[in-house]
């Protein structure tokens, strides 16, 4: 069965986010007030084949641990959805 996977990667709390700071500092100059706590991350989407959702989730978790994220400074949230 095919599954669509989405991995949202973000910096862990306490890790400096210079891109987020740049965006946050620019928003008032662009006329946007009240924007705070800006954090920049990345979204990785792909399709994979697996026998079931549990196995698909385990594969994506291993991909995150070994390749897609830096576990020292990043966290990831995984979403798996079956494709019809």
C-alpha positions as CSV (number, residue, x, y, z in Angstrom):
1,X,0.0,0.0,0.0
2,X,1.2,3.6,-0.7
3,X,1.4,6.2,2.0
4,X,1.9,9.9,1.9
5,X,4.4,11.1,4.5
6,X,4.9,14.6,5.8
7,X,7.7,15.4,8.1
8,X,7.7,18.9,9.7
9,X,11.2,19.7,11.1
10,X,11.8,22.5,13.5
11,X,14.6,23.7,15.7
12,X,14.4,22.6,19.4
13,X,13.5,25.1,22.0
14,X,16.5,27.1,23.2
15,X,18.3,26.7,19.8
16,X,18.9,30.1,18.2
17,X,16.9,30.7,15.0
18,X,18.5,33.6,13.1
19,X,16.0,33.2,10.2
20,X,13.1,33.5,12.6
21,X,14.6,36.5,14.3
22,X,15.1,38.2,10.9
23,X,11.5,37.7,10.0
24,X,10.2,38.8,13.4
25,X,12.3,42.0,13.3
26,X,11.1,42.8,9.7
27,X,7.4,42.4,10.3
28,X,6.8,45.8,12.1
29,X,8.7,47.6,9.3
30,X,6.3,45.9,6.8
31,X,3.2,47.1,8.7
32,X,2.5,43.9,10.6
33,X,2.1,44.3,14.4
34,X,2.0,41.7,17.1
35,X,4.0,39.0,15.3
36,X,6.3,37.2,17.8
37,X,8.0,33.9,18.5
38,X,8.8,33.3,14.8
39,X,10.5,30.0,14.2
40,X,11.6,28.7,10.7
41,X,11.5,25.0,9.9
42,X,11.2,22.8,6.9
43,X,8.6,20.4,5.5
44,X,9.5,17.2,3.7
45,X,6.8,15.3,1.8
46,X,7.1,12.0,0.0
47,X,5.3,8.8,-0.9
48,X,6.4,5.4,0.3
49,X,5.2,1.8,0.0
50,X,4.7,-0.2,3.1
51,X,2.6,-3.2,4.3
52,X,0.7,-1.0,6.8
53,X,0.6,2.4,8.5
54,X,2.6,1.3,11.6
55,X,5.5,0.0,9.4
56,X,5.3,3.2,7.3
57,X,5.6,5.3,10.4
58,X,8.5,3.3,11.6
59,X,10.3,3.7,8.3
60,X,9.8,7.5,8.3
61,X,10.9,7.7,11.9
62,X,14.1,5.9,11.0
63,X,14.6,8.2,8.0
64,X,14.3,11.2,10.4
65,X,16.7,9.7,12.9
66,X,19.4,8.8,10.3
67,X,19.0,11.3,7.5
68,X,16.3,13.9,7.5
69,X,17.0,15.7,10.8
70,X,19.8,16.6,13.1
71,X,18.5,15.1,16.4
72,X,20.8,17.3,18.5
73,X,19.1,20.5,17.4
74,X,15.9,19.5,15.6
75,X,12.6,17.9,16.4
76,X,10.3,16.3,13.8
77,X,6.6,15.6,13.7
78,X,5.4,12.9,11.3
79,X,2.1,12.6,9.5
80,X,1.2,9.4,7.6
81,X,-1.8,9.1,5.4
82,X,-2.9,6.2,3.1
83,X,-3.2,6.9,-0.6
84,X,-6.2,5.3,-2.4
